[in-house]
Amino acid sequence: MKDEILALESDFSNNSYYGTNVWTEEKYRVISGSIPVLLSAPHAVNQFRGDDVRDAEKYTGAIVRFISRATNSFSIFQMFTHQDPNTDSESLYKDAVINLIDNYKIKLFIDVHSSTFKNDADIDLVTHLHETLCGDELLIEKIKLLGLKYNLKIEENNKPNPEKINEVIAVSARKCGIPSIRLVINNNSLDVINNEDKFKRICSLLQEVIESWK
């Protein structure tokens, strides 16, 4: 698996994570599928936040591409650095997410991110105090049970960000009325080079979540 993930990641890691397609207008890429679940990796490359550059969340693009192909689900991911769709009120990426959900009758949206954790959790589920679940309270419990199955520690960080109204999961839940989750993976757990076994278990968990929506 490691070699395959590194090959998928190469499109994002080129040019110091400013992305592959620096000479084209392609800012994001979409993969179509048959299962009505949309995976997203908006931080697969570096992001602009005002005058600052925010580092890419490494391997989020690769894992989204891998899982999308393995499950035949839909996916969207950034290919080239521009403004952050999770903070800007206007975003072509967010518009594309909404169009995909509407046009293909998507039933679940999973926005994949990574971060450095202060504890040993593997995955943090963010739902804005369950607001973005759109009433599907069982979804979180299903994911936590799968965490036990695959020996992964799953927590909920339900402290909303100050700018949560612009976040992709907030917009997709509000405009499309479908459960939307930001799934944040611990950087240590997403390190396929040094922790391939845990990376595989995270992939298995995601695949099972998605395939339950067939």
C-alpha positions as CSV (number, residue, x, y, z in Angstrom):
1,M,0.0,0.0,0.0
2,K,2.8,2.4,0.9
3,D,4.1,2.7,-2.7
4,E,0.6,3.2,-4.1
5,I,-0.2,6.0,-1.6
6,L,3.1,7.8,-2.2
7,A,2.4,7.7,-6.0
8,L,-1.0,9.2,-5.4
9,E,0.5,11.8,-3.2
10,S,3.0,12.9,-5.8
11,D,0.5,15.1,-7.6
12,F,0.1,17.1,-4.4
13,S,3.6,17.1,-3.1
14,N,5.1,18.5,-6.4
15,N,6.5,22.0,-6.1
16,S,6.7,21.8,-2.3
17,Y,3.0,21.1,-2.0
18,Y,1.9,24.0,-4.2
19,G,0.5,21.3,-6.5
20,T,1.1,19.7,-9.9
21,N,-0.9,21.9,-12.3
22,V,0.8,25.2,-11.8
23,W,0.3,26.1,-15.5
24,T,-3.3,25.2,-15.9
25,E,-6.6,26.5,-14.6
26,E,-7.4,23.2,-12.7
27,K,-7.8,24.1,-9.1
28,Y,-9.5,20.9,-8.0
29,R,-10.3,17.5,-9.4
30,V,-13.5,15.4,-9.2
31,I,-13.8,11.6,-9.3
32,S,-17.2,10.2,-10.0
33,G,-18.6,7.0,-8.5
34,S,-21.7,5.0,-7.8
35,I,-22.0,5.0,-4.0
36,P,-23.7,8.3,-2.9
37,V,-20.9,9.4,-0.6
38,L,-18.6,12.4,-1.3
39,L,-15.1,12.5,0.1
40,S,-13.2,15.7,0.1
41,A,-9.6,16.9,0.7
42,P,-9.6,20.7,0.5
43,H,-6.2,21.0,2.2
44,A,-4.3,18.4,0.1
45,V,-2.0,21.3,-1.0
46,N,-0.9,24.5,0.6
47,Q,-3.6,27.1,1.2
48,F,-3.5,30.9,1.2
49,R,-5.0,32.6,4.3
50,G,-4.8,36.3,3.6
51,D,-1.1,37.0,3.1
52,D,0.0,33.8,4.8
53,V,0.6,30.3,3.4
54,R,-0.9,27.4,5.4
55,D,0.9,24.1,5.0
56,A,-0.8,21.2,3.2
57,E,-2.2,18.4,5.3
58,K,-0.1,15.6,3.8
59,Y,-1.6,12.4,2.6
60,T,-5.2,13.7,2.9
61,G,-5.3,13.9,-0.9
62,A,-3.8,10.5,-1.4
63,I,-6.1,8.7,1.1
64,V,-9.2,10.4,-0.5
65,R,-8.1,9.3,-3.9
66,F,-7.4,5.8,-2.7
67,I,-10.6,5.3,-0.8
68,S,-12.7,6.8,-3.6
69,R,-11.3,4.3,-6.1
70,A,-11.5,1.3,-3.7
71,T,-15.2,2.0,-2.9
72,N,-16.4,3.6,-6.2
73,S,-17.5,6.7,-4.2
74,F,-17.3,10.3,-5.3
75,S,-14.4,12.5,-4.3
76,I,-13.1,16.1,-4.8
77,F,-9.7,17.4,-3.9
78,Q,-7.5,20.5,-4.3
79,M,-4.8,20.2,-7.0
80,F,-3.2,23.7,-6.8
81,T,-2.8,26.3,-4.1
82,H,-5.3,29.0,-3.7
83,Q,-7.6,30.5,-1.0
84,D,-8.8,28.2,1.8
85,P,-12.4,27.0,1.1
86,N,-12.9,26.5,4.9
87,T,-12.4,30.2,5.7
88,D,-13.5,32.2,2.6
89,S,-17.1,33.1,2.3
90,E,-16.9,32.6,-1.5
91,S,-15.2,29.5,-2.9
92,L,-15.3,27.6,-6.2
93,Y,-14.4,24.5,-4.3
94,K,-17.5,24.8,-2.0
95,D,-19.6,25.6,-5.0
96,A,-18.4,22.4,-6.6
97,V,-19.2,20.4,-3.5
98,I,-22.8,21.7,-3.5
99,N,-23.2,21.0,-7.2
100,L,-21.9,17.4,-6.8
101,I,-24.3,16.8,-3.8
102,D,-27.3,18.1,-5.7
103,N,-26.6,16.6,-9.1
104,Y,-25.6,13.1,-7.9
105,K,-28.0,12.8,-4.9
106,I,-25.1,12.4,-2.5
107,K,-26.3,11.2,0.9
108,L,-23.1,11.7,3.1
109,F,-20.3,14.2,2.9
110,I,-16.9,13.4,4.6
111,D,-14.3,16.2,4.6
112,V,-10.9,14.7,5.3
113,H,-8.2,16.6,7.2
114,S,-5.2,16.0,9.3
115,S,-3.6,17.7,12.3
116,T,-1.1,17.3,15.1
117,F,-2.9,15.9,18.2
118,K,-2.1,16.6,21.8
119,N,-3.2,13.1,22.8
120,D,-3.1,9.6,21.3
121,A,-6.4,9.8,19.4
122,D,-6.3,8.6,15.8
123,I,-9.4,10.3,14.5
124,D,-11.4,13.4,15.6
125,L,-14.9,13.8,14.3
126,V,-16.1,17.4,14.0
127,T,-19.8,18.1,13.6
128,H,-20.3,21.5,15.2
129,L,-22.1,20.0,18.2
130,H,-23.9,17.5,15.9
131,E,-25.4,20.4,14.0
132,T,-24.0,19.2,10.7
133,L,-25.3,15.6,11.2
134,C,-28.8,16.8,10.0
135,G,-30.5,14.5,12.5
136,D,-28.4,11.3,11.8
137,E,-27.2,10.8,15.4
138,L,-26.5,7.1,14.8
139,L,-23.7,7.9,12.3
140,I,-21.2,8.9,15.0
141,E,-21.9,5.8,17.0
142,K,-21.4,3.6,13.9
143,I,-18.0,5.2,13.3
144,K,-17.0,4.8,16.9
145,L,-18.0,1.1,16.8
146,L,-15.9,0.7,13.7
147,G,-13.1,2.3,15.6
148,L,-13.3,-0.5,18.2
149,K,-13.3,-3.0,15.4
150,Y,-10.1,-1.7,13.8
151,N,-8.4,-0.7,17.1
152,L,-8.5,3.0,16.4
153,K,-9.2,5.7,19.0
154,I,-11.9,8.0,17.9
155,E,-13.0,11.2,19.6
156,E,-15.3,14.1,19.0
157,N,-14.0,17.7,19.1
158,N,-17.3,19.6,19.3
159,K,-15.9,23.1,19.9
160,P,-17.0,25.0,16.8
161,N,-14.5,27.3,15.1
162,P,-15.3,31.1,15.2
163,E,-15.7,31.1,11.4
164,K,-17.7,27.8,11.3
165,I,-20.4,29.4,9.0
166,N,-18.0,29.3,6.1
167,E,-16.7,25.8,6.7
168,V,-17.4,23.3,3.9
169,I,-19.3,20.9,6.3
170,A,-21.5,23.8,7.5
171,V,-22.3,24.9,4.0
172,S,-23.1,21.4,2.7
173,A,-25.3,20.6,5.7
174,R,-27.1,23.9,5.6
175,K,-27.7,24.1,1.8
176,C,-28.1,20.4,1.0
177,G,-29.5,18.9,4.2
178,I,-27.2,15.9,4.3
179,P,-25.0,14.6,7.2
180,S,-21.6,16.2,6.9
181,I,-18.5,15.4,8.9
182,R,-15.0,16.8,9.1
183,L,-12.9,13.7,9.8
184,V,-9.5,14.8,11.2
185,I,-6.8,12.2,11.2
186,N,-3.8,12.4,13.6
187,N,-0.6,13.1,11.5
188,N,1.2,10.2,13.3
189,S,-1.6,7.8,12.3
190,L,-1.6,9.1,8.7
191,D,2.2,8.6,8.3
192,V,2.1,5.7,5.8
193,I,5.9,5.6,5.7
194,N,6.4,4.9,9.4
195,N,3.0,3.6,10.4
196,E,1.6,1.7,7.4
197,D,-0.4,-0.7,9.6
198,K,-2.4,2.0,11.2
199,F,-2.9,3.7,7.8
200,K,-4.4,0.5,6.5
201,R,-6.7,0.2,9.4
202,I,-7.9,3.8,8.9
203,C,-8.6,3.0,5.2
204,S,-10.5,-0.1,6.3
205,L,-12.7,1.9,8.6
206,L,-13.4,4.5,5.9
207,Q,-14.2,1.8,3.3
208,E,-16.7,0.2,5.7
209,V,-18.4,3.5,6.5
210,I,-18.8,4.3,2.8
211,E,-19.9,0.8,1.7
212,S,-22.7,0.9,4.3
213,W,-24.3,3.6,2.0
214,K,-24.6,1.4,-1.0
